[in-house]
Amino acid sequence: NNTKQQSSSTNNTFLPTRGGIVVVCVPYQDRSCSKLHRILYLLGTYFTLLVVLVVEQNEEQTTTLNIDENPFQSNVGVPTEILPLHRILYAQTTTGRVALVRQLGTASVEFVLDFHPQVKTELSRFGFRVCLYNGDEEKKMKGTGKDDGSSSMSLLAKHVYD
């Protein structure tokens, strides 16, 4: 009986199980942050990691994406053995991210890490466990990282390393 209580209490923990599917949403311009690479590497070695790159499209700027190349691959990036190309997804809107995670289903996705409060609100309604990082700084997203490959710190890295 005591063993049964222990197992049920461990099943209610917030951490996903080893090998469980974890979805991490990251602004596209943060992709060159070396600390973000380290975080994704560590998550990818323990969990089945899916990364959703959030591409903000506005009228003045057009971003050309090469989906056949790993955006996290660099000298110290995330190796494709840890994060294969088929686990890197792209979305433009919060609605797109919500739809993408919902398609995966609550039975398979154990945990979602996102930076936008609306995503947390919507996914929580459908039973997903969502952790919000720097939700108050969502408007600062456009000022983080640079598209030129510089190594400024990403929102997620700032949250983890501060």
Secondary structure as the mmCIF struct_conf table of DSSP 4:
data_model
#
loop_
_struct_conf.conf_type_id
_struct_conf.id
_struct_conf.beg_label_comp_id
_struct_conf.beg_label_asym_id
_struct_conf.beg_label_seq_id
_struct_conf.end_label_comp_id
_struct_conf.end_label_asym_id
_struct_conf.end_label_seq_id
HELX_RH_AL_P HELX_RH_AL_P1 ASN A 2 ASN A 11
TURN_TY1_P TURN_TY1_P1 ASN A 12 ASN A 12
BEND BEND1 PHE A 14 LEU A 15
HELX_LH_PP_P HELX_LH_PP_P1 PRO A 16 THR A 17
TURN_TY1_P TURN_TY1_P2 ARG A 18 GLY A 19
STRN STRN1 ILE A 21 PRO A 27
HELX_RH_3T_P HELX_RH_3T_P1 TYR A 28 ASP A 30
TURN_TY1_P TURN_TY1_P3 ARG A 31 SER A 32
HELX_RH_AL_P HELX_RH_AL_P2 SER A 34 TYR A 46
BEND BEND2 PHE A 47 PHE A 47
STRN STRN2 THR A 48 VAL A 54
STRN STRN3 ASN A 58 ASN A 58
TURN_TY1_P TURN_TY1_P4 GLU A 59 GLU A 60
STRN STRN4 GLN A 61 GLN A 61
TURN_TY1_P TURN_TY1_P5 ILE A 67 ASP A 68
BEND BEND3 GLU A 69 GLU A 69
TURN_TY1_P TURN_TY1_P6 PRO A 71 PHE A 72
BEND BEND4 SER A 74 SER A 74
TURN_TY1_P TURN_TY1_P7 ASN A 75 VAL A 76
BEND BEND5 GLY A 77 GLY A 77
TURN_TY1_P TURN_TY1_P8 THR A 80 ILE A 82
BEND BEND6 LEU A 83 LEU A 83
HELX_RH_3T_P HELX_RH_3T_P2 LEU A 85 ARG A 87
STRN STRN5 ILE A 88 ALA A 91
BEND BEND7 GLN A 92 THR A 93
HELX_RH_AL_P HELX_RH_AL_P3 THR A 94 LEU A 104
TURN_TY1_P TURN_TY1_P9 THR A 106 SER A 108
STRN STRN6 VAL A 109 ASP A 114
BEND BEND8 PHE A 115 PHE A 115
HELX_RH_AL_P HELX_RH_AL_P4 PRO A 117 ARG A 125
TURN_TY1_P TURN_TY1_P10 PHE A 126 GLY A 127
STRN STRN7 VAL A 130 LEU A 132
BEND BEND9 TYR A 133 ASN A 134
HELX_RH_3T_P HELX_RH_3T_P3 GLY A 135 GLY A 143
BEND BEND10 THR A 144 GLY A 145
TURN_TY1_P TURN_TY1_P11 ASP A 147 ASP A 148
HELX_LH_PP_P HELX_LH_PP_P2 SER A 152 SER A 154
HELX_RH_AL_P HELX_RH_AL_P5 LEU A 155 TYR A 161
#
